[in-house]
Amino acid sequence: MIPAGAHDRIAERIAGLPHDIDLLLWTSSGLRRPDGSPVTDPRPEAAWMSMDVFFTGEFLALAESIVSVGTVQWVQGFLAGVDAPPFKLVQSAGIRLSNSDGPNIGVAEYVMSALLSHSHGIAGRIERHRAKQWRQEPWPEIGGQRWLIIGFGSIGHEVAKRARPFGVEIVGIRRTPVEDELADRMATMADLPAELAAADAVILACPLNDETRGMVDAQFLAAMQSTAVLVNVSRGAVVNDADLLDALDQDILSWAILDVFDPEPLPEDHPFWSHPAITMTSHVAGAGAGLAPRNDTLFVEQLDDYLSGRTLRLEVSPS
């Protein structure tokens, strides 16, 4: 069971799998077969929640259809996080769910571009250009900086892959200090205060759970260097907004780069919009041009693994 809009992109690859697969194409008006004929007694076993339904605004409607049909055993998602209500609905119905690492390369590029732009003062250069001001002055390089990545998983790995050639030292934080060849050092949450004090940039790439909700509070921010930059590509609720604003206003922290918020969309009267020490974007870090092709490939590979009885590498444990 897949969104109808995704069919033409993946039909040939699905047909090439060594399985007898009957594709059912979903739209908000019902299910049909690829030849256009209706489905009278749908019993899909697997389903794909692709990016197509996100952009058409049918994300929740697809989730409700998956649950209501009553036969789906496994669902492949399109995001790294699974805290969105449609995913929660699927999990609450006892259906196996896999997340996606498709957004992670885009998120890593976002982190690199955001920190490079901030370090090089690109916004100020553009303002001077428009004001016809000729000014030659030195600018800080990111080589030699230490970046602390909290939640060093696939996203952290991709950030490190891009940052280390610039000469950035990478320190990862995980619950357990699992080694990664692209991290100069791995630490645990118990080491966090000391690591915060030594970091030039702190990148939040952790999942939202009971341990991380509100983690970035006044104590966390006070432990950081006053010249450091906070980057949040995790979830908005990881950060205490009031404490972050206080830290920026009191020069406890120099800058924040935020792509995620709680709630979303961010209300128009929220102080983040106009704060002079915040760079913000509208939850687009993972929306690179390669996201859809990577998710298409992931679904085909994971479907093959599912039908072959192999372990699903991105399956999410029930919450």
N, C-alpha and C positions, 0 to 999 in steps of 0.2 A: 504494500500500500504506500504509494508515493504521491506527492503533489503533481498534478498534471503538468504544471509548468516545467518540471525537471525532466520529463520523459525523453524529449528529443536529445538532451545532452548525454544521457547515460544509457539509452536503450541498447545501443550496439555493444557496449561493454557488459551489460547485464546478460545479453544473449550469448556472450562468449564465455560465461562462467559454466563450469561443469555440473550444473544443477538444472532441474526442471522447474523453472520459475514462471509463475503466472502473475503478471503485473496488473495491479488495480490502480487506476488513476483517480486521485481525490480532487474534488473541487468542493466549494461550500454548498453546492447544489446536489452533491451526491457522488457516487462512484461509477466509473465506466471503464471499459477495457480499452486498450490502445486503438482498436478499430472503431471505437465510438459506441459499441453496443453496451446496453445497461447491464449492471450486475444485480441479479435477483436475490442471491443468497451469499453475501460476502462473508468469507471466513479467513481474512488475512492473518498470517502468523507473525509477520515482521512489518515494520513501518519505518518510514524516514521522515523526520521533521526537518525539512531542508530550509535554506535561506529564502526560498521562494515565498513561503507563507509569512515570513517576517516582513518582507517588503510590501506584501499585499494586505497586511493587517489581519491575516487569517490564522495567526499563530495559535491562539487559544481555541479557535473553532476546530482546527485539525486535531489538537490534543483531545478535545471533547469527543470527536468522532472516533479516534483511536480507542478511547476508553469504552465508549458506548457499544462498539461492535462486539466486544467481549471475547475475541479470539486472539488478539495480538499478544505475543509473548516477549517480543524484544523491539526496542525503538532506538534508532540512531539519531542523535541530536546534531545541532550545527554550531553550538557554542561551547566554550571551555567550561563555563559555569552552568550549574543546573538548578540555581535558586529561583529562576523565573517561574511564575505560577503555572504555566502550561507544563513545564517539566515536572513540577511538584505534583500536578494532577496525575500525570502518567505514573510516577513512582508510587503515589498513594493507592493506585489501583493494583499494585503488585506486579507491574510490568517491568522487565529488565530494561535498563537505560544505559546507553553509552554516550559520553560527551565527545567533544571534538577538539583536536589540536590544530585544526585548520586556521583559526585566528592567530596562532601564536607567533608566526613569522611577522605578520603585520604589526602585532603589538610590540615586538622587539624593534622593528624599524621606527615605530612611533616613539619609543623611549629614546632611541639614539637621536632622532631628529629633534625631539623636544629638548633634550639636554644639550645637544650641540648648539641649537638655536639660542638657548638661554645663555650658555657659557660665552658664545661669541657675540652676544648682544645684537642679534639680528633685528629685533624690533626697533631698537634705537638707531641702527644704521638706516633702516627704511625711513624713519621719521626725519633724520638729517638729510637724506637724499631728497625727500619731498620739500624740505625747507631750503634746499640748495646750499647746504652747509658742507664745506670741505674740511673734514677733520681727520687727521691721521694720528692714531693712538694705538698702543698695544692692547691685545685681548688675551684672555686666559685660554690655554689649551686644555683639553680633557686628558691628555697623556700625563700620567703620574697621579691622577685622581684615584680615590678609592670609592667604589660603588658597592653599597650593601643591598643585596636583593633578598627581601623577606618573602619566603615561599619559593625556594629555588627548585622549581620543577621544569617543565618543558619551556615555559616562557623565559625563566631565568637562564636556562641553557642557551636559548636563542639570543638573548641580550648579550650574554658573555661571549658568544661566538662572534658577535659584531663589535663589541667594545674592546676586547683584548688586543686586536691588531692596532688600536689607537694608543696602546700603552696604559690602559685602565686596569687597575687592580680590582679583581672581583672577589667579594666575600659573600657566600651564600648562607642563608639561615633556613634550616629545616627542623622538623621535630626531632629527627635523628640525623646525625652527621654523615649522611650517605655521600661518598666521594663522587665528584664529577670532574673530569679532566679539564673542563673549561673554567672551573673555579680555582682561584689561587688558594682559597681556603674555605672550608665549610665549618659552620658553627651551629649551635642550637639556640632555642629561645632563651635558655638560661644565660647565654652569653650576650644577649641583646643589649643591655645597658652599655657595656664596654665597646661593643661594635658600633653602636650609634654615635658614640663620642669620637670615633675615628673616621667616620664616613663623610665624604664630600657630597654624596647623593645617596638617598635612601629610596629604594624602589619597592613599592608594595605590589606583589604579584601573588599573594596568598589567597586561598579560598575564604569565603565568608562562612564562619561557623561560630560556635559559642566562645571559642578561645580568641578569635580575631575580631569579633564584633566590638567596636569602640576601642580597639587596641591602641590606636594613635590618639592618646589623650595628653593632658598637660604634662604628666610625668615623662611620657615617651618623648615629647617634643623638647622638654627641658634637657634631656640627655643628649640631644643632637648638638652638633656644632652650630653656632649662630650664623655661620656662612653657608651652611648646607642647604640642599634643595630636596624637597620631598616630592616624589612622583607616585601618583596613585593610578594604577591600571588594574586594580583588584575589584573591589566593590565599594560604593560610597559609604556604607555603614561601618567599614573598618576604621573610618576617621570620625572623631568627635569634632563636628564643624565649629562649635563655639570655642573649643580649646585651640583649634588651628588658627582661627581668626585672632584670638588673643595673642598667640605666639608670634604671628606675623606683625600685629600692631605694636607689640613690645620689643620687636627686633630680636626675639629669641630664636627665630628662624628667618632666613633671608627670602625664601621663595617657595612656592608650591605649584606643581604642575598636575592638574586634575582632569581626568577623563571620565570619571565615574562619580555618581552622586546618590544621595538618599534624601528625598525621592528623585525619580526621573520621570519626566523632564524636570529640570531644576526650576523652581518657581521664579517668576520674573522679579520679585522683590527680594530675592536672596542676595546677601552682601557679596557673595563670591563673584557675581557678574562684574562688579565695578571695583573690586579690590586691586590696588596698584601692585601688589606682590603675588598675584595669582595669574597663571596662564591656564585657561580651561578650554576644553573641547567637549563635544556633545556625544560621549560614549562611542567614539569612532576608531579607537586605537586598533582594533582588529579588522577593520573594514577595508583592508588593502585589496587591490585588484585580483590578487591570487587566492582570495578566500573561497570564492565559489568553486573554482577548479579543484582546489585541495579538498574541499568537502565532498565534491562529487567522487573523487578518487577514493577518499576515505570510506564512503558508504559502500561502494562496490567491493572494496577489500574486506570491510567488516561483515558485509552480507555473506561473502564467500566463507569467511571464518565461522560465522554463525551456522550456516547450513552444513558446514563440514564438521561441526561439533568441536571446533578449536576454541581456545580461550580468547575472549574478546579483550584486547589490550586496554581499551578505554572504558570498560564497563564501570559504572559508578555504584558504589555500595549503597544499599537502601538507607535513607536518612532516618 
